[in-house]
Amino acid sequence: MTGVIHISLTSPIPPCYLEFQFKGKEYTYWIERRTNGKTTRTYRYVGNTQVCKVRYNMMKWDFPLNSGGYSIPFTFQTPTGIPGSFYYTLGSTQAMIYYSVYGKLISNTEKLKGKTRVNINQNPSSYKTNINITKNAKLSTWCCSPKGILTMQVHWPQDTYSPSQLIECLLEIDNSQCKLPVTSVTAKLYYNLRILCNEGMHHFSSEVLLNANFDRQVQPGEKAMGQNSIRMQLDISSMRNKISNLHTTHGKLIECAFLIEVKAQTNGSCMCCGDSSSITSNFVIVPDNISPLAQVVIPTGWSPQIYNTVSMVYDSRYEVGPSGNYNINQPQGYVQANNIPSYDQIAPVVDYRNNLQIAPSYETVVKNSQRIEEINNTTAIEPYLENIDNPGMKE
């Protein structure tokens, strides 16, 4: 992720340092009501676990910091293997995975701090193409009367989609060995959500997001194969707003999976001794590119001093407090521009005045402060520091 921390001082402050913090959490909540015939009891379940929480010293001033504006660009390589941002609410049920970036300017007498939410995309564990699934369904009608075998084959070009894409597939049906006609074909997209609480109890939710019906008939003894196969399309962009924050997720407390069931509809079926004429496939739904959440409000006359970019890489040595047990690939070491010391090391005396640049125009500051980039499938917006301990200072 990339960003800029902006500091605006209306009066000087003593020698200080700038702290950077990246934190992620999973949170779940739901209510269950149980009745024993006479009384009804309400049970509330809560899950809360820390994904990660790291702190670094970005910069240190061994001299008083004068009033004025300061902008410190930064890059931060987030840990791999963590779940993506996720927001789900249905009734009283909640499931969230959220991340925040904090900036703190700390001296002996002052503390300015601010934070902003950032969105993290979880990379798919695999990306499959040209997927073929075949099923030979032994069909029966009422009273277990056998009607032969219906063969279905579904061809998917890929298994990973974003909400703005069109899902397509080809369905081949061999009805030459079956006595039942296929009257139509349906496709159903739905999700399964499983969440856990701290005590290990789980809650399951499932919802059909899209139903599509294709008016295609295949009579007994006929085939719909090759050039005569059935082409199906599912336009998931029509429900883009509904799943904008709902996508495939594998966290410690939250798991969300998407599936599509393709079914050949027939006249009559007996499931006690026959098979279902359907094929269910797993899919990965990933978010679209994330747009900026909000714009930074630039103070009147804003013309800050711009520092060199500070580069940071996630390292588990700088974790603060307990975190979830994720499979995180940890980069070796902590890299910064200007050889700035890390959080738990004793910082040598460094004069950062040599890194100051000529203050740019207001238009340049606005352009730089609104710069949003994606690195390692992560999007961030810049935090703007605000003073909470000294009412005399402004943002």
Secondary structure as UniProt FT lines:
FT   STRAND          2..9
FT   STRAND          16..35
FT   STRAND          40..61
FT   STRAND          68..77
FT   STRAND          86..90
FT   TURN            91..92
FT   STRAND          93..107
FT   STRAND          111..120
FT   STRAND          129..141
FT   HELIX           142..144
FT   STRAND          145..158
FT   STRAND          160..161
FT   TURN            163..164
FT   STRAND          166..174
FT   TURN            176..177
FT   STRAND          182..196
FT   TURN            198..199
FT   STRAND          202..214
FT   TURN            220..221
FT   STRAND          223..224
FT   HELIX           226..228
FT   STRAND          230..235
FT   HELIX           236..239
FT   TURN            240..245
FT   STRAND          249..250
FT   STRAND          254..266
FT   TURN            271..273
FT   STRAND          278..285
FT   TURN            300..301
FT   STRAND          305..306
FT   STRAND          310..313
FT   HELIX           316..318
FT   HELIX           337..339
FT   TURN            343..344
FT   HELIX           352..355
FT   HELIX           362..369
FT   STRAND          374..375
FT   TURN            376..377
FT   STRAND          378..379
FT   STRAND          386..387
FT   TURN            391..392
//
